[in-house]
Amino acid sequence: MENEWYKKILGSLSMVAIGDALGMPCHDMTIDEIRKRFKGQVQTFQPSFADTRVHGNFGAARITDDTILTLAVARAYLENDGQLRPASLTACLFEGYKRALDAGYGGMFGPSTRRAMEALAAGRDPMKACLEEKHPMSGASNGAAMKIAPVGLVHPGDPDGAIQDAVTVCHPSHWTQTAIASACAIAAGVAEAMTPEADVFSVIRAALYGAREGESIGRGKARTVPLPSVAKRIELAVCLALKAEDAEAANRLFADVVGTGLPAYESVPTALGIFAAAAGDPRKCVIAGANVGYDTDTIASMAGALGGALKGFD
């Protein structure tokens, strides 16, 4: 069983990075713009264009903040014998951020993460800063869900344990019920995908459970913001996936109906919809994510994390 877990962990983390790098040059584009600029669907690693807002002039196969912060969460577990300690987690996240910032790539980080890291650098409590925010979208982006895969990987078959740790990961930067629900959805889905009997729909059911539990926890402990239910939008995305004739038609529906942007209530449901439409196939997950438009690197990375954990590295 340990050998199978190893393959699943390696598969998930590999697809986080592959999805991130595959989707990187397509960031901020529409489905049609991706097809036009890359002369068809992106199915191999490509460099970004110079005029890209976030990842301008990045070389092919380049990872971004999705992978950097995912590995930071993994490192926090490794440094504490498999336990998640808030202080160690925060230090690992800040180290990953600072290294990228010092290399001149600070612009790749999302607004909520960047504000939290700036608060830490100034000696302030980032969670307090998040609670004091007034804008509904502050702390409600996908920055928690995008780095959450290691939480599911260390809780095989234990969605409740994954949910508990996912809430901890949300503390520094994404302390809203929307972000917590989205992070718990991916964490619980990955935890289920780690089991030998898992299939696509058991993973989706676990993700829905995580989203509902996460939203309930968030409403009780964090800042409640007037944004859509992540769980209900996951249901919508999966219904659209089942309705679509093929992956391209599914992507059009996700882009037009669910959304593919930075808000957690858009990109996380779309990632789960892509996972359903791809029947959990990791390669199909990351290719669909890279071509769905807008926050392509994050969507491909999250869908890849689920598919890689379900199918394994082989």
C-alpha positions in Angstrom: 0.0 0.0 0.0 2.9 2.4 0.8 4.2 1.8 -2.8 0.7 2.7 -4.2 0.6 5.8 -2.0 4.0 6.8 -3.3 2.8 6.5 -6.9 -0.3 8.5 -6.1 1.6 11.3 -4.3 4.2 11.5 -7.0 1.4 11.5 -9.6 -0.5 14.3 -7.9 2.5 16.6 -7.3 3.8 15.9 -10.8 0.5 16.9 -12.3 0.3 20.0 -10.1 3.6 21.2 -11.7 2.7 20.0 -15.2 -0.7 21.6 -15.2 0.8 24.8 -13.9 3.5 24.9 -16.5 1.2 23.9 -19.4 -1.4 26.5 -18.5 1.1 29.3 -17.7 1.4 30.9 -21.2 -2.4 30.8 -21.7 -3.2 32.9 -18.6 -5.8 35.7 -19.0 -6.7 34.6 -22.6 -10.1 33.4 -23.8 -10.6 30.0 -25.3 -10.6 31.5 -28.8 -7.6 33.7 -28.1 -5.6 30.6 -27.0 -6.5 28.8 -30.2 -5.5 31.8 -32.3 -2.3 32.7 -30.6 -1.0 29.1 -30.3 -2.5 27.9 -33.6 -4.7 25.3 -31.9 -5.0 23.8 -28.5 -2.0 23.9 -26.2 -0.9 20.3 -25.6 2.8 20.8 -25.1 4.9 23.2 -23.0 5.1 26.6 -24.6 6.8 29.9 -23.7 4.7 32.8 -22.8 4.2 35.9 -25.0 6.0 39.1 -24.1 2.7 41.0 -23.6 1.3 38.5 -21.1 0.2 40.4 -18.0 1.5 38.0 -15.3 4.0 35.6 -16.9 5.6 37.7 -19.6 8.6 36.2 -21.3 8.6 33.0 -19.2 10.3 30.1 -20.9 8.5 26.8 -21.8 7.8 24.4 -18.9 8.1 27.2 -16.3 6.2 26.7 -13.0 4.5 29.6 -11.2 3.2 30.3 -7.7 0.8 27.3 -7.9 3.7 24.8 -7.7 5.9 27.0 -5.5 3.3 27.3 -2.8 2.1 23.7 -3.1 5.7 22.5 -2.4 5.9 25.0 0.5 2.8 23.3 2.1 4.5 19.9 1.5 7.7 21.1 3.1 5.8 22.3 6.1 4.5 18.7 6.7 8.0 17.3 6.1 9.6 19.6 8.7 7.1 18.5 11.4 6.9 14.7 10.9 3.6 14.9 9.0 1.9 17.4 11.2 0.9 20.9 10.1 2.1 23.5 12.5 0.8 27.1 11.7 4.1 28.8 12.4 6.1 26.3 10.3 3.5 26.6 7.5 3.6 30.4 7.5 7.4 30.3 7.4 7.5 27.9 4.5 5.0 29.9 2.5 6.9 33.1 3.2 10.2 31.5 2.1 8.7 30.4 -1.2 7.3 33.8 -1.8 10.5 35.6 -0.8 12.6 33.5 -3.1 10.4 34.3 -6.1 10.2 38.0 -5.1 14.0 38.2 -4.8 14.3 36.7 -8.3 12.0 39.3 -9.7 8.8 37.2 -10.0 6.7 38.6 -7.2 4.0 39.7 -9.7 2.9 36.1 -10.3 1.4 35.8 -6.8 -2.3 36.6 -6.3 -3.6 39.6 -4.4 -4.7 37.8 -1.2 -1.4 35.9 -0.9 0.6 39.0 -1.7 -1.2 41.0 1.0 -0.6 38.3 3.6 3.1 38.0 2.7 3.5 41.8 2.9 1.8 41.8 6.3 4.2 39.1 7.5 7.2 41.1 6.2 6.0 44.1 8.1 5.6 42.1 11.3 1.8 42.2 11.2 -0.7 39.3 11.7 -1.9 38.4 8.2 -5.1 36.7 9.4 -6.1 39.9 11.3 -5.4 41.9 8.2 -7.6 39.5 6.2 -10.5 39.9 8.8 -10.2 43.7 8.6 -10.6 43.7 4.8 -13.8 45.2 3.5 -13.9 44.1 -0.1 -15.8 40.9 -0.6 -13.2 39.3 -2.9 -10.3 39.9 -0.4 -9.3 36.5 0.8 -11.8 34.8 -1.4 -9.6 33.9 -4.4 -8.3 30.5 -5.3 -4.9 30.9 -3.7 -5.7 28.5 -0.9 -7.2 25.8 -3.1 -4.3 25.9 -5.6 -1.7 24.9 -3.0 -3.8 22.4 -1.0 -3.0 19.1 -2.7 -0.4 18.0 -0.1 -3.1 18.2 2.6 -5.2 15.5 0.8 -2.1 13.5 0.1 -1.2 13.1 3.8 -4.7 12.2 4.7 -5.5 9.2 2.5 -9.1 8.1 2.9 -9.6 10.7 5.7 -11.5 13.7 4.3 -12.3 15.1 7.7 -8.6 15.2 8.6 -7.9 16.9 5.3 -10.6 19.4 5.9 -9.2 20.2 9.4 -5.7 20.9 7.9 -7.1 22.7 4.9 -8.7 25.2 7.3 -5.2 25.7 8.9 -3.7 26.4 5.4 -6.4 29.1 4.8 -5.4 31.0 8.0 -2.7 33.3 6.8 -4.2 34.6 3.6 -7.7 33.2 2.7 -9.8 33.5 5.8 -13.3 33.6 4.2 -16.0 31.0 3.9 -15.6 31.0 0.1 -11.8 30.2 0.1 -12.1 27.7 3.0 -14.9 25.8 1.1 -12.8 25.7 -2.0 -9.7 24.5 -0.3 -11.6 21.9 1.7 -13.2 20.7 -1.6 -9.8 20.0 -3.3 -8.2 18.6 -0.1 -11.1 16.2 0.5 -11.2 15.1 -3.1 -7.5 14.4 -3.1 -7.8 12.5 0.2 -10.5 10.2 -1.4 -8.4 9.9 -4.6 -5.6 8.4 -2.5 -7.7 5.3 -1.7 -7.4 2.1 -3.8 -11.2 1.9 -4.4 -11.6 5.5 -5.4 -13.3 6.5 -8.7 -14.2 9.7 -10.4 -17.6 10.1 -8.7 -16.3 9.1 -5.2 -13.7 11.9 -5.6 -16.4 14.4 -6.6 -18.7 13.3 -3.7 -15.7 13.8 -1.3 -15.0 17.2 -2.8 -18.7 18.2 -2.4 -18.6 17.1 1.2 -15.4 19.1 1.7 -17.0 22.2 0.2 -20.1 22.0 2.4 -18.1 21.3 5.5 -15.6 24.1 4.7 -18.3 26.6 4.1 -20.0 25.7 7.4 -16.7 26.1 9.2 -15.9 29.3 7.5 -19.2 30.9 8.3 -18.6 30.0 12.0 -14.9 31.1 12.3 -13.9 33.3 9.4 -15.1 36.4 7.5 -18.4 35.7 5.7 -18.5 37.4 2.3 -21.5 37.8 0.0 -20.3 35.3 -2.7 -21.9 32.2 -4.3 -21.8 28.8 -2.8 -18.7 26.8 -3.9 -20.6 23.5 -3.3 -23.6 24.4 -5.4 -21.3 25.6 -8.2 -19.4 22.3 -8.1 -22.7 20.6 -8.6 -23.4 22.9 -11.6 -20.0 22.3 -13.1 -20.3 18.5 -12.8 -23.8 18.6 -14.4 -22.4 20.6 -17.3 -19.6 18.1 -17.7 -22.0 15.2 -17.9 -24.2 17.2 -20.4 -21.3 18.1 -22.8 -20.6 16.1 -25.9 -16.8 16.3 -25.6 -14.1 18.1 -23.7 -14.1 21.2 -25.9 -17.9 21.6 -25.5 -17.5 21.1 -21.7 -14.8 23.8 -21.6 -17.1 26.3 -23.5 -19.8 25.6 -20.9 -17.4 26.1 -18.0 -16.1 29.4 -19.4 -19.6 30.7 -20.3 -21.6 29.5 -17.2 -19.3 28.7 -14.3 -16.4 31.0 -14.9 -12.6 30.4 -15.1 -11.3 33.4 -13.1 -9.4 34.0 -9.9 -12.4 33.8 -7.6 -12.5 30.5 -5.8 -16.2 30.0 -6.7 -15.3 30.0 -10.4 -12.0 28.2 -10.9 -12.4 25.5 -8.2 -15.8 24.3 -9.5 -14.4 24.4 -13.1 -11.4 22.3 -12.1 -13.8 19.7 -10.7 -15.9 19.9 -13.8 -12.9 19.3 -15.9 -11.9 16.4 -13.7 -15.4 14.9 -14.3 -15.4 15.6 -18.0 -11.9 14.0 -18.4 -13.0 10.9 -16.4 -10.1 11.6 -14.1 -7.4 11.1 -16.8 -4.5 13.3 -15.6 -3.3 14.2 -19.1 -6.8 15.2 -20.3 -7.3 17.1 -17.0 -4.3 19.4 -17.5 -4.8 19.9 -21.3 -8.4 20.9 -20.7 -7.4 23.2 -17.9 -4.7 24.8 -19.9 -7.2 25.6 -22.7 -10.2 26.7 -20.7 -9.2 30.3 -20.5 -8.4 33.0 -17.9 -6.7 31.4 -14.8 -5.5 28.4 -16.8 -2.4 27.5 -14.9 -4.3 27.3 -11.6 -7.2 25.4 -13.0 -5.0 22.9 -14.8 -2.9 22.5 -11.7 -5.9 21.7 -9.4 -7.5 19.3 -11.9 -4.2 17.7 -12.4 -3.7 17.2 -8.6 -7.0 15.3 -8.5 -6.3 13.2 -11.6 -2.7 12.5 -10.6 -3.8 11.3 -7.2 -6.5 9.1 -8.6 -4.6 7.5 -11.4 -1.0 7.6 -10.0 2.3 8.4 -11.6 2.5 5.4 -13.9 
